[in-house]
Amino acid sequence: MKRRARLLFASTVLAAGVAAASASAAPWWGQWGQNSQHQGTVNAFGQSLTNLQADVVFDPFAAKEMKSEDGDLLIHYQTPLIDGSDVYMEYKSGQYSNLANWETQTWGEQKLSWVAGKLLPTWSYPSDWKPVPYSKLTNGPTWEPVFHGVVTDNAVYVPGAGGTIFKLDKTTGAATRINPFVLVDSNTFTAGPLSADDAGNVYYNVVKLDSQNPWGVDVLGAWLVKVTAAGSTQAVTWSSITPNTVGASDRCVTNFSTALLPWPPTPDAVAPTVACGSERAGINVAPAIAADGTIYDISRPQFGNGRTGYLIAVKPDLTPRWQATLRERFNDGCGVEIPAGECRAGATTGVDPSENLPGSGRVLDDSTSSPTIAPNGDVYYGAYTRYNYAQGHLMRFDSSGSYLGAYHFGWDITPGILKTETGYDIAIKENHYGEVGSYCNDPSICPPDRNVANPSYPEEYFISAVKFDLSGADWMWKNTNTQSCSRAANGTITCTSDHPFSFEWCVNAPAIDRTGTVFANSEDGWLYAIKNGRLRDKIFLRLALGAAYTPLSIGPDGRIYAENFGELFVVGG
């Protein structure tokens, strides 16, 4: 497990059919997860991974960013958005000092177009958007949040300052600010990717924070915003769409003190609580919109380190439909996913030892997990859990909010929908992390070497096709590469075998073509195409050790668009 992941794990212990783009007037790959349901599947044949056809730098600070964080690139990036022969991608400019002051940078959107086989710049627009502030506490993000636009039939929309967005002309890049609020307030933030439904309505989340202590005091406001294709706006308070969640003064469960390890401190110990604070969206969540217009989003209170989260459903008129809790859904903790003897003697089988309660799906602000709506209307969400080696859980709900079960991986993944002869599977990465204990960071209690401490459950890294009911996998493809590679200026690739347990998958939203081939990028720097549990082909981009998780997309001609080290790589046959 890389230092980037270890940092996260340490901080969190403290305190209706797969849409085919050709059947719709919508852009080919216009948003997070391809379509408004985030299904990640297109009706095109993914080209062979033979040639690097383009390489565009969109983050010129990547080397500085990694140097300032001891080799980790803790940045979330936009999906490459594709509309015919045009590609829309974020870019960064301004100045970079360090991660804790990421607001010194400038984010914008650039249009690139394929002309005579070359991907050429057409226009660029610098937005005045800033991410929410860096967090030194257990609430809020420590990885740079994502700047993420959306492409509709008639325009490109990108985040702006103060809870606003910009509507950009596709041909010229000319911008019009759309402001659902009275003023442009520097303490109000457009947070997370913009999403759009088939009618061209745009949806996004907004949060207002205290200027002096953004993560130590309660939020000053939170909203869900809808912008119609005609430009009218509607902003509803987050509290109005989350009526059946915890209140700001309610108490939310947190973890036991690390001084009391092993956990739970006693078999009947009661975990401490903190004031929950007000509800708001997870910072990097992209709303998903169902065919009937229902909007699905992810909510959490300001405090409690994301341990109390909800999947929420909102009607098309932005009134609440239902709220489903993510709390106390799992029974796979002590003695199940956690090896015998690591929890306190006498602990109840299956509990999360940090709370001595059934496990809960957590909403972390360093995640980009967003809801995926399946062909039958079920909703999947990848939540975080620390006690199963920080793998998280993929959770399933039906369209009425009933909880239907979970799978034992879900960290920072928006799953794709993989069509099968009888229905569909769920395409995910599945990282069985090493160098991190089962539920704590004390090696004497939670040994970090899974192969010695728990040989039946070793460190391994898979792309999996999980059954729709999450009862298991139809197939799993294991990355067995042990070599770190680099490419010289003349194109020569040299490799050294230094990763005996291979590399984790660093994809957070896979891309799937019409044949069911799943495309995903790994920390080993290779882009992989996997079909029916077998490797179709692969190509080396650039070593990505320490890089945060990134999405990818497929063009209408089958080209694959992937990201690595702040560069957009385009691959094809």
C-alpha positions, 0 to 999 in steps of 0.5 A: 500500500502506497504512502498516499493510501496509508495517509488516508487510513491513518487520518480516518482512524482519528477522532432502465437499460444501459444507455447507448449514446447513439440512441440519444441526442446527448453528448457521447461521454458528457459527464461523470460516469458517461450518462446521468445514471453513471453507468460508464458504458458506451455502444462502441468497440474499444480500440486495441491498446496499440498506440499512444495517439495523443498526450496533453498536459493539463496539470503542469504542477504534477511534479511539484505536487508530488514533491511537496507530498513526498511522492504522492499526487493527491489530486482528483481530476475531471473525466475526459468529456467527449462530444463527436470529434471534440474533447473537453478537459480541465486544465490548471494554471496560476501558482502552486505552493503546497497542498494546504494552499491549493486555492492559489491555482486556477482551474479552467476548461479547454476544448480539444478537437481531432483535426487530421489525426491530431488532437489540437487546442481550440479554446480555453476558459479560466474559471474563478472556481476555487475548491473548498479549503484543505482540511487539517481535521477529520472532516473535509478533504486532504486530497485536492477536490475535483473541478468537473464540468458537464457537456449537454446538447447545447453547451458546456457547463463548468463550476464557478465561484460562490456556488455559481456555474458558467455556461460556455459556448461550444464553438467559441468558449464564450462564458455566461455566469449562472448564479442561483444566489444573490451574491457571489460569496467566496465562502460558498463553494460549488462542490463535486462534478456537475451532472445533467439529465437527458433534457439538458437540466444541470444539477450540482451540490453547494456548501457554504463554510465558515471563513475562519474555521471551515471544518471546525464549526458547522456549515453555514448553508448547503444546497442542491441546485438545478439549472434548466436548459433555458437558464432558470435556476432553483436552489433548495436547502439541503435540510429541506431534502433530508428531513429524516436524517440526524439533526445538527444537535444530535449525537453521532457515533465516532471511534474509540480512542487509540489509547484503548486498543485493541478495540472494542475496549470491552465486549459491551463498550459504548463508543463516544459521540460528537455533535453531528452538525448539519447535513451537506453533500459529500464534497466530490459527489456527482448527483445521478438522475434516473429515467423518471427524473429522481435525483440520487445524491449522498449526504453526511453531517458536517462532523463525525468523520463521515460515519453517519451517511445517507443515500438520498432520493429527491423528486424532479421538483426538488422535494424529498422522496426518501433518505436511506441510512448507510449506518449499521448495515454490515456484520463482517467485522471481528472474526469475519473480515478481521482475523481471529485474535485481532479484536479484543477477546470476547468481542461480538462476532461481526462488529466494527471494533472501532464502534462495537456496532455493526459496520457502517458505510462512511462518506469521506470527503477524499472519495469521489464515489457517486451513485450508479443507477442500474438498468432495473432502477437499483442504486449502488454506492461505494462507501468507505469502511476501515475495519476490512483493511480499508476496502470499503463496501459497495452498497445496493438499494432499490428505488424505494430506498430499501437496503439490499446488501453489500460487497466487500469492496467499495472505496472510491469507486463509481461502478460501471454497468456490465451487460450480460446475457441474462442481465448485468454485472457491476464492474469495479476495481477490487484492491485487497490492500497490503501494508495496512492493518485490518482495522488499526495502525498499530502493527502489534495489534493489526499486523500490516502483512496480510500474507503472514497474519492472514494467509487466506486473504492475501494482498491482491488487486483485481478488476471484478465483475460482481453479480448484480445482487452483490453475492459474489463475482462472475469473474475477477482478473488479477493484476500480477505485474511486479515491475515498475517501468519507465519510458525513455525519451526515445520511447524505450521502456525499462522495468524493474521487478520491485512490487512482489504483490503487484499494484493497486488499481487507481481507477475511480470510474471504469469505462466499458465498451459494447463487447463488455471489455472493461478499461482501467488504469493501474498504479503500475502505469499501464492501461488495461483492457479486460474482457470476460475475466481475461486480459485482452491487451495493455499499454504502458502510459507512465508510472503512477505510483502515489497518484490519486484515483482517476476516471477514463472514457471511450470515444465514439470511434473507440479511442480510449482517454486515460489520465496519468501524472496530470496528462491526458493520454489517448490510446488506439489501434 
